[in-house]
Amino acid sequence: MSRRPTSSLAACVWVPLFPLRCEEARHEGLSAYPTALLAPDTTRKLWQVSPLARHAGVKPGMTVSQAIGLCPTLRLIEPDPVHYDERFSHLLSALSEVSPVVEPGELGLAYVGTDGLEGIFGSPGKILEAIRRTVGQSDGRTVRLGWGFGKFVAWVAASRSKPDEAVIVPVGSERKFLASQPIAVLPLDTDIHRRLRQLNIRTLGALAAIPEAAVTAQFGDVGKRLWRLAASRIAEPVAGRVTLEPIVVALTFFTPVSERELLVHSLEQLIARALNHPRRIGWRVHAVRLRADLEGGDVSENAGRGAACCAPTNRSWLVNVILKDPTADGDRIAAPLKVRLDQSPPTGAVERLVLEFTAFAPGTAELQLFARDAAAAARAGQQRALHHAAREVRMRVKRANLYHVIEVQPWSRLPERRYALIDYEP
C-alpha cells in the first residue's frame, strides 16, 4: 500500500447540519419550515434540528413529544444514513478534482491540502474560490470555508466564516487569530469544557497564557494537546486518502426481516463470502461498513400527534467499524458488528443487507505466501472468467440483476424465509 500524501497548508470545507441539508435537497421547500431529523438508532428522539426549529425552542436530543409540544408545526424526517454517506462521498470526489490530498472528517467536514496549488490557482483566496465553484452546485449556499497552516487553524477559520465568504489566516499570524476564539472550537468533551469555564478560561488566548505544565498537571495528556493547539505549537497536516476499491457483498431478502438471529446469520454468511474474494487474499481487513435498506413505515406513534411528516423516502441503517487490530478472521470481524446490532439495531425490517470491506492492511508473511501460490492464481483466473461470462449475459438479456439462492433459515416452513437471494458479483 502506498504512503498517504500530506499537506501542511489546509483548506477546511464544512457544511453544518449536513444530513439535514441532504434532506432539504430532496424535499423542495422544506427549508421554509421548522424541521427535525430523527435519531438513527431510535425514532423517539431528535438528532438534528433546523434553525427555525431551534428558534421555537426545539433542541437535539429532545423526545418527539417534547418537541411537538414546543413546535406543533414541526416537520419530522426519518434518517437515511446510507444516502448521507453517498452524498458525502460525492463531495469528497468533487474536492479531489481540486487537490489530490483530501482528508474526510465527520459528515459534512473535509480538509483539502493546498501545498503546491498556488502555481495552479494562485493565492489562497483563489484556491478557496475554486473549491467553492467545485462544491457550489449542491452545497454552495451552506458551505463554510477556511484556510490556514494546519487542520486546526483551517477548521477554526471555517467555523468563523459565513456562507458567502471565506476566512483566511495568513501564515505566521495563527496565534494572534486563535487568541480571541472561544474554547468551544477545541475538541473538548463535556467535562473538560465545564472545568475550563469554572476556571474562567473562555478563550484560546486565556488557555495559552497558562503554563503548559499547569494545564498538563490538571488535564493530563489531553490537556497538553489542547494547550498546544490553543498556543499554535502544533499544526497537524492534511493526510490524503489512498483510494482502494472496496469489496462489496449483498443479500436481498424475499420478505423484510427483523429477527436478530436471522440478521446475524446473514451477516456471518456475508463476511465469509467477502473473505473468500480473490482481491482479499493476502490482506487483512481494517475497516468494515454494514448497511441495510429498511422497509417503509410510520415514523413513530408520537409523530402523529400534530407533527407533519415529509413524503416517504428511502430508509436505511448504517454502521462503520474500524478494527483495532486488522484481521482476516471472520469471528473477529463480526464481533463489533454484532455489538452494534444489539446496541442500536435497525429501526425497521431489513429488505437488503450490504457488507463492505473498505480498508485493508498488509497480511502476514504466511498470508502473502498463500496469495502467490498456484491455487490462488487458479481461483483468480476462474473469477475473471465468471466476471466476463456475467457481463456477456447482461449484454445479451439487457438485465443487470444476477442472483443465486442460499439457505438462511432452514427451520422455517415458509420457502420465502428459508432462502434468500444474494447478488451474484463474480
N, C-alpha and C positions, 0 to 999 in steps of 0.2 A: 504494500500500500504506500502511496506517495505521501510525502510530507505535506502538512497543511500549510498553505501560503498565509502570511501575516502582513499586517499593515499598521504602522504607528498612528498615522493620521486617519481619523474616523469621521464618518457621517452617520448620524443616527436618524432612522426613519421610524416614526411612531404614529400609529393610528389608534387613538384611545377608543375603548369600548369596541374593539374590532369585531367580535361576534355579533353585537347589536347592529353595527354598521352593515354587516353582511346581510342581516335580515331586512334592514331598511332598503337595501339594494334590490331585494327580492320582492318586497311589498311596496308598490307605488303609493306614495302619500303617507306612509307610516310615520315618517319623521315629524309630521304635523301633530301627532297625538302623543300623550304620555304612554310610554311603553316599558315593558319589563321582560327580561329573558329569564325563564325558569331554570333552576339549577339542573345540571346534567344528571346528578345522582338521586334527585328527589323532585317531584313536581309540586311539593308543598312550600318550597322556599324560592326566593328570588336570587338570581345570580348577578345580572347586570341591569342597570336602571338608566333610562334616558334622562337628560337634563330637565325636561318638562315634568317627568315623574318625580325627580328629586325636589323640584320646586314645590310640589304638592306634599312633600314630607316622606315620600317613599324612599327606602334605603335598601341596598343589597343585604341579603340575609334575613329579611323580613319574611314572615309566612304570607301566603296568598291572601288569607282572610284579613290580616292586619293591613296589608297594602290596599286592598279593596275598600276597607273602612276609611282610609285616608283619601283615596282617589277612586271613586266609583267608576270613572270613565277609563280606568287603566286598561290597556290592551296587553294581554299576556301572549307570549310566544314560546312554543316548545323548542328546546335546543336541538341543533343538528350539528354535533361536533365534527362529523366527517366533512360536511360542507365547509365549515370554517377552516379546517386543516387544508382542504383543497385550495380554498381562496388564498390562504397564506402561502402555500406552495407556489401559486401563480405570482404572488407579489415578489417572492424571492427570485423566481425565474426572471421577472422583469428587471429586478435590480442587477442581476448578473449580466445584463446587457450593457450596463454602465461600468461595472468593475468585476473582475474575476474573483475578488475577495469579498464574500458576503457571509456574515455570521448571523444565524437566526437567534432570537431570544424567545420570550413568551409570545403568544398570539398577538400579532399586530406590531411587534417590535423587532427591528433588524438593524444591523450595523454594516456599513459599506466601507471597505478600505479604500482610501483615496491616494495612497502613495503612488506617485508617477502619473496621476491623471491630470496634473497641471499642463503637461505637454499636449494633452488631447483637448481638454475643455477650457483650460485657463485657470482663473482664480477660484478659490473655494466657493464664492458666490455662484459662479457659472457652473461649477460641478453640482451644487445643490439644485440649480435650475434644471440641469439635465436630469437629475433624479426626479424632480417634480414632474417634468414632462413625461418621464417613463411611467410613473405610477398615477399620473393625473387622470388617466382615462376612467379609472374606477374609484380612486381614493383622493382625488385632488382637493376636494372640499374639506377633508378631515385630517389629512396627513400633517404631522409636525416634523420639522427638520432642524437638526443642529449639527454643528461641525466643530471639531477641536482635536487636541492631541490626546489620544486615548479614548477608550469607550466611555468611561465615566463622565468626562467633560462633555463629550458629544451628547450623552443622554441628558445631562442637566440642561444643556443648551436647548435640546428638543423639547424638554418639559416646560421651558420658559417661553417657547415660541407660540405663534398664532397660526391658524391655517393659511393665511395669506402672506406669511413672512417666514424667514429662517434666521436663527441666531448663530452667529459665527464668533468663536473665541480665538483670537489670534494667538499663535504660538508664543509662549513666554508670558502671557497675561492670565494663565489659568488660575493662579492663587488669588489674584485680585477679583476675578469673576466669581470664583466659588465662595469667597468670604461672606457675601451677602445672601447666599442661598439658604433656605430652611433645611434643617437636618432631615426632613422627610424625604429628601431626594436620595439619601443614603439607603443601602439595602438593609434596613433595620427590621428586627422583629418587634412585636408589640411591647415586650418587657423592657428592652433596651431603650426604645423610644420614650416610654414612660419615665424611666430612670434619668435619662438625659434632660427631659423637661423639668423634672423635680430638682435637678441641679442648676436650673435656669440656663441651660445650654440650648439655644433655639436656632442658631445659625452655624454653618460650617466654619466661619471665621472664629466664633467663640470656642468651638471644639478644637480647632487647630492651635488656639492660643494656649491651651493646656499642655503641659509637658507630656510627651509621648509615653514616658514611663508611668505617669499617674493614670493615664487612660488604660494602659495595658494592665496595671495592677487592679483596676476596678472592673474591667470587662474582659480581660484575657486576650487571647489571640484575635478574637473577633473585634474587640475594641482597637487593637493595634492596627488592623487592616482599615477600619473605619477612619481612624485618625490619619493614616497615610493617604487615604482618598481625599479627606477634607483638606489636608495640607498640600495636596498635589505632589506628594512624594512618589507615587506610583502611577503609571499610565499603562493600563492593560491594552495590548494591541488587539486588533480585529483578527480573528483566526478564521480563515476561509474554510469552506466545506470541501471535502473530497467527494465528488459525485460518484455514487455507486448505484448500480441497478439493483433494486431490492428483489428479493424472492417473495412472490405472492401466490398464495393458495386460497381457495374459497370453497364454501359449501353452501348450497341452496336447499332449503327445507321445502318439502311438498306443502306442509301446513306450518304456520308460525308456531314456535315452541318457546316455552318459558321455564321449563323444568331445569333446575341447576344440573342434575345428573346428566341429562342429555347434552347440555351445553358443554359440560366438562369432557364428556366422552368425545364430542365432536372436536373440541379444542385439541385433545390428545391426538386424534387422527390427523388433524391439520399440521400439527407440529411434526409428527412422524413423516408426513408427506414432504414437508418443506426441508427437513433434514436430509432426505434422500435425493434432493435436487442436485444434479451434477455440478452446478456452479457453487454449491455449498461445500463440496468436498475439499478438504484441506484448509478450511476456515472455520473459526468458532463464531458463534452468534453473540453480538454485543448489544444490539437494540432490537426490540420487538414491538410491533403495533398490532393490536387486535381491535377490529371494528365490526359493527353489526348494523344492518338495516332493520329498523323496527316496524312493526305493524302499526298502522294509523289508529288513532282513537282520541278520546276526550283528554283534555289537559289534566283535569282533576275534578273531583266533586266540588271543591271550593271555587274553582274557576268560574262556575256558572252563577255565582252569587253576585251578579252585577257587572263583572268584568267582561270585556269583549275579547274574543279570540280571533286571531288572524286566520286567513284562509289556510286550509291544510297544506302543509309542506312535508317534505321528507323528514322522518325522524331517524335518529341514529344514536349510536353509543360508541365511544372511542376510548381506548386505553393505550398509553405509550409507556414502555418499561425499558429502562437502561439497566442491564445486568451488571452487578458489581464485578463479577468475575466472568468474562466471556467463556462460553461453554458450547459443546456440541451434544450435551446430554439432554434428552427430551424432558425428563422429570424436573431438572433444574430450570429449564426454560418455562415449563408450565407452572411451577410453584408460585411465582409472583402474580401471574395472570389469574390463577385460581383465587388468590387472596383478594385481588381487585374485584373478581366476580362476587365474592362474599361481602366485601365492604360496600361497594357501590354497583349493584347489579343493574342490568338494563331495565329501564322503566316501562318496558312493553315486551310483547312477544317478538322473538327474533325470526326474521324471514331469511336472512342471509348472513353468514359469518365469514369474515375475511381475516387471514393472518398474514403479516408481512415481517420478514427479516430485513431490517433497514440499515443495519451497520454490522461490520464484521471485524474480527481480529485474526491475525495470522495464527494458524494451528501449530501444534507441537511438531517436532521433527518426525514423530511417528505418523501423524496425520498427513504431513507433506509427502512422506514416502508412499502412503497409500494413494495419495492423489495422483501419483505418477505411475502407478502400476498398470499392467495390461488390462485388468478387469475394469478399472475406472475409465480407461480410454475406450474400451468397447462399449460401456454404458453411455458414455458421451456421444459416441457415434450413433448408437441406436436412438438416442434422444434427438439428435439432429435429423435423422430420417423420419421420426414421428412428427417433428415440427414441420418439415416440408410436406408430408402427407396431409396433415391437418390443414395447412394453408391451401393445398390443392383442393381439398374438399370444400372449404369455404368459398373458393373462387368458382367452383362448379355449381354448387347448390345455392349460392348467394345468401348463405346464412352464417352468422359468426358464432352461434352457440353450439358447442360440443360438450357433452357431458358423459360421465359414466356413473353407474349406480353402485353405492356401497351400503352395507348394513350398519345401522347406527343404533337401533332399538329392537333387537331380535325378540324380546319378550312381548312386544306389543301384538295385539290381534289385528290392528289396522295396518294394511300394507303401506299407506302413506306415511305412517310413523315408523315403520320398521326399516324403511330405506330412505336414503337422501341422495340428491344429485350433487355431484362435485364437478366444478368446471374442469374440462379437460384442457389443460395447458401444458403441452409437452415441453 
